[in-house]
Each structure stands twice: as C-alpha cells, then as structure tokens.
Amino acid sequence: MRLPRWMLSRWFIVPATLAAVVLGWNLHVAANATGEVRGRVVDATGRPVAGATVLLFERSFVVNTEKQRVVTDAAGAFRFQGNASHAVQLQADAPAGKSERVTLRLLFRAQDADLPAPLVIAR
Amino acid sequence: MRRGFPWARHAVLIVVSAIMLLPFYWVFKTAITNENIYAFPPRLLPQDPHPYNFVDVWYLIPFPRYLLNSVIVSVMAVIGNVVLNAMAAYALTQNFRAKKLVVLLLLSCMLIPFQATIIPAYLITARIGLLNTYLGLALPLLSTIVCIFIYKAAFEAVPRSLVEAARMDGLSEWRIIAHVLLPLSRPAIATNVILAFIWSWNSFMWPLIVTRDANMQTLPLGLARFLSYMEDTTGALYAFVCMVLAPGILVFLMAQSAFIRGLTHGATKG
C-alpha cells in the first residue's frame, strides 16, 4: 500500500509528529496528575519519625505559601493529596526538631511524585 | 567547475557554522542547567541538565495564552501576505499608466522606518476599532513590500505566453493568479510564509502599543513581562527564549530550500 504523496511531505510529517507528541504527553499527564506527593521522615540516625508534622509550601513568583500539612504514620511516611502546583517545598516539624526545607520540582502541575530522599529531622 | 579542496571548503563551512550556532547552544545549555552565564572558566558541556526551567515558564506566566495569541497573529499575517501580496504583485506585472510611479512609491515606502509610522498607524487602527484585537495586531504585517517584490520577480519569470493562453481560455484574472501563477511560484510562497511568520512572531513594538489587555499579549511581550517579574531569571529566561525561538526555527528549517530559491529567484535573470 502506497501512502498519498502529501503524507510524505515534511509539512505533514512534522506537524503530525508534534501533534502525536503533544497528545501522548497530555495522556501521560491525565493519567498521572492526581496531585499525590509521598515521602518519609527520618531522624539523624535514619529511624522513621512517627507523628511529625509535614508542611507543603506552594511556589509562586516570589513567595512560598503553606498549602497543606499532614502527620506522619508509624513508619514515618506521609502523603499529600490534591497538590495543584508544579514546584513545592516540604518541611517536617517534630518535637525533636525540624528538617530542612526541601524543594520538589515536578514536570507538570499535580504530578504524582515520591520525594527522592527522606526529610531528616535535625536537632 | 568545482575545483580545489572540497574538504578545506567543508572544514571552513563547519567552523563558520559552529561559530554561528554557538550562541544558540549557549542559550539552550543555560536553559537546561541554570548555570551562571558569567562563570569563569565557562563549561562547554551542561552539568546536571534538567527540564524544570521550561516547566516554570509554562506555569508561572500564562505562556499557553501568549503562544496561542502569537500563533493566531502569525497565521493571519502569513495568510494576508500570501494572498494580498500575490494580488499586488500580479497588478505590478501588468502594464498600466503610472506603473513606474507606483513601483517607485512602494520602494520609497521601504525606506521609512516602522517607528516613524507608528502614530498614524495607531490612530487609523483606533479609528476602525481594532485596538486590542487579533486583526489589529496583525494589521501592519498583512502585506509587506519586500514580499510583494519577491512575488513580482516570481510572476515575471513565468512565460508571458502561458498567462496569455490562460486568458484566451477564459480564465479570470483571479483564476490566473490562483491556478497558473501561484502553483509556479512555490519558492516565492515559501519565502512569503517564512518572512511573514518570523516578522510577526518577533514583533514587539506594535503589539506593545496596540494591546491593552494582558490576555491579548504575544510572546515577545510575555518575555518582557517575565523579565520584570522574575529576579533570578537566568535559567528560566533562557528557557523562555528557547520556547519563543523554536517555532520560528522549525518553520525556517522546514522551508529553507524553497526560501533560498525564492530569495534568489529573479536575481540571476538577464
């Protein structure tokens, strides 16, 4: 089967390829954009910290505004839902101390993401 | 006819190309790394590349809206140039009284810088109620004199007998343009498309004056707005520049051979 000549033109191939990439990317975004951010909180020795409060800050042009806070479970794990930003900062606050504020940059808004390294509570 | 050392010619061309492409590479490298552009010694290869600057640009300002505005205005300018310039050029290939005067007038208009015509252009646009509209944004670029002359050169290269034969067969002037001249002038069409696209895509001054509303701004205005918002701009700014440049470069690469043919068309005529 031979393709019509216009389908072999670069004026068709390039826009069609771009359209396919955009469509594929949007499907990927639609499937992975529930806004779930997961992570863990540990102490300086690497043991999980239960009951720590984790704060999620949303980035805008010049400020980071606190949007949500959750408490870690017995395994030190936390999970935010409904994050609508593409760049957030996370910080853990426990009776023993605070962690550094960690920036998590995402590829699109509300991307589901796991924090690559746990938040470490420092005294 | 080609003699000498082809490898030497190619080596020189490669070096020249590399020098000309270096700024583009540097912009792209900075966009994907956030590196300080003043760092010394400069790094040739990117360290820890990431796409997040592009994501910032997409979300921190209404980039999709600016992109849509730029695309709409550019498409209008391209269509206007392809159609209106063809009509004007066809008229200039005909014999009529004061033709030389009209050509002289058009050529002399090319000498007037756009900045000198901004106030009357603005007043006319305001009078016809096109301020802050897509048509108003595209209006000054709907027909450009350079592109009229590119069409004129292409139309003059078409044998006169062909046009006469079409006329004898009963084709109207419109159909002669559409069915005889334009199909034989593809390089001129490509040149019109590229020039109109690039000029309207990069236009800054006119959209700045005509738009009242942030939602009507085009990408070059968005770039200026982005600069005024962001303090730490290096990586994101360069990412913005890449995103603004990409469509123009893509259109040029797709049509470059026809573009070059269109520009040189008529230049070698005896």
Interface residues (C-beta under 8 A of the other chain):
Chain A: R10 W11 V14 S60 F61 V62 H86 A87 R105 L106 L107 F108 R109
Chain B: H50 P51 Y52 V55 D56 Y59 L60 Y229 M230 E231 L250 M254
